[in-house]
Structures are given as C-alpha cells and as structure tokens.
Amino acid sequence: MDVMGSNELVRFGGAQHEMPNCWKCEHFAISWDLNRPYSCRVMGFKSKALPSIEVMRADGQECRCYLPKLPEIHPLKDAQKLDPLPTGRARSFAIKPLSGWWG
C-alpha cells in the first residue's frame, strides 16, 4: 500500500517491511520531551523511535492510523499564480464593507 510515496521499506526482525512514513502523517507530532521526542496524536503515546516503528514492535503489523498530510495551501501565493493582475501586483482580497446607515 503506497499512498503518495508515504511508505518506506524498513528492515525489522530480519525481514523487510513496508511501513508508513510518520513524517508524512497528519497525526505525527514532535514532543518537548527530550527522552521521547516523537508522538502520535491518535494513539496518544510518545517514544524514542518513530511511532510506526513502535507499532510494528508491539503489534507486528503496520500502523492503521496513518493519514497522509494535505498539501499546504497559501491563498495569496496560489492566487497570484492563478490570477495575476496585468500590473504584476498581487490581488487584494480585502472585504469591502457593505453600505448602510454606518457608512
């Protein structure tokens, strides 16, 4: 199972296994604990090794909670690429106030 290049071949127990790449998982986090720097938000644990490796050690199966990260979207940068003004300046996305008794 290869989702957007998210799996890696890892040698574990003398055999090669295909495991999810935690760095590309939505649930992966870095903790402030120097002894256990990696954490999984879904499973709720921290460890020295990547969470997918800990799951393989404990369960013998690949992580079932893997969810690929969505690509980061930068509205202003993407808008400039898709719809630039003829002058080359960025389009302003400011919302104009409605006219009414206040203005």
C-alpha positions as CSV (number, residue, x, y, z in Angstrom):
1,M,0.0,0.0,0.0
2,D,1.7,3.2,-1.2
3,V,-0.1,6.5,-0.6
4,M,1.6,9.5,-2.2
5,G,5.1,7.9,-1.6
6,S,4.3,7.7,2.1
7,N,5.6,4.2,2.8
8,E,9.2,3.1,3.3
9,L,10.9,-0.2,3.3
10,V,12.3,-0.9,6.7
11,R,14.3,-3.9,8.0
12,F,12.6,-5.2,11.1
13,G,13.2,-8.7,12.6
14,G,15.4,-9.9,9.8
15,A,12.8,-9.1,7.1
16,Q,11.9,-6.0,5.1
17,H,8.5,-4.4,5.8
18,E,6.7,-1.6,4.1
19,M,5.7,0.9,6.8
20,P,4.0,4.3,6.8
21,N,6.3,7.3,7.0
22,C,5.4,9.1,10.2
23,W,6.9,12.4,8.9
24,K,4.2,12.5,6.2
25,C,1.3,11.6,8.6
26,E,-1.3,14.1,9.8
27,H,-1.2,12.6,13.4
28,F,2.6,12.7,13.8
29,A,4.0,15.3,16.2
30,I,7.2,16.3,17.9
31,S,7.1,16.5,21.7
32,W,9.1,18.6,24.0
33,D,10.2,15.6,26.0
34,L,13.9,15.0,25.1
35,N,13.7,11.4,26.2
36,R,10.7,10.7,23.9
37,P,10.7,13.2,21.1
38,Y,8.2,11.6,18.7
39,S,4.4,11.3,19.4
40,C,1.3,10.0,17.8
41,R,-1.8,12.2,18.5
42,V,-4.3,9.4,17.6
43,M,-2.7,6.6,19.7
44,G,-1.7,9.0,22.4
45,F,1.9,8.0,23.1
46,K,5.4,9.4,22.9
47,S,8.5,7.3,22.1
48,K,12.3,7.5,21.2
49,A,11.6,5.8,17.8
50,L,9.1,6.8,15.2
51,P,5.5,5.8,16.2
52,S,5.1,3.5,13.2
53,I,8.2,1.5,14.4
54,E,6.8,1.2,17.9
55,V,3.5,-0.1,16.5
56,M,5.4,-2.7,14.4
57,R,7.3,-3.8,17.6
58,A,4.2,-4.0,19.7
59,D,1.7,-5.4,17.2
60,G,3.7,-6.9,14.4
61,Q,1.6,-5.0,11.8
62,E,1.9,-1.7,10.1
63,C,0.2,1.4,11.6
64,R,-3.5,1.5,10.8
65,C,-4.0,5.1,11.8
66,Y,-1.8,6.6,9.1
67,L,-3.4,9.6,7.4
68,P,-1.4,11.5,4.7
69,K,-0.9,15.2,5.3
70,L,-2.8,17.5,3.0
71,P,-0.6,19.8,0.9
72,E,-0.2,23.3,2.5
73,I,-2.2,25.9,0.7
74,H,-1.1,29.5,0.6
75,P,-4.1,31.5,-0.7
76,L,-2.2,34.6,-1.7
77,K,0.7,32.8,-3.3
78,D,-1.6,30.4,-5.2
79,A,-3.9,33.3,-6.2
80,Q,-1.0,35.2,-7.7
81,K,-0.1,32.2,-9.7
82,L,-3.6,31.5,-10.9
83,D,-5.0,35.1,-11.4
84,P,-2.3,37.8,-11.5
85,L,-3.2,41.4,-12.3
86,P,-1.9,42.8,-15.5
87,T,0.3,45.2,-13.4
88,G,2.0,42.2,-11.7
89,R,0.8,43.3,-8.3
90,A,-1.0,40.9,-6.0
91,R,-4.7,41.0,-6.0
92,S,-6.2,42.4,-2.8
93,F,-8.6,40.1,-1.0
94,A,-9.8,42.7,1.4
95,I,-13.6,42.6,2.0
96,K,-15.3,45.9,1.3
97,P,-17.8,47.0,3.9
98,L,-21.5,46.9,3.0
99,S,-23.1,50.3,2.6
100,G,-25.6,51.1,5.2
101,W,-26.5,53.6,8.0
102,W,-23.0,53.2,9.5
103,G,-21.1,54.3,6.4
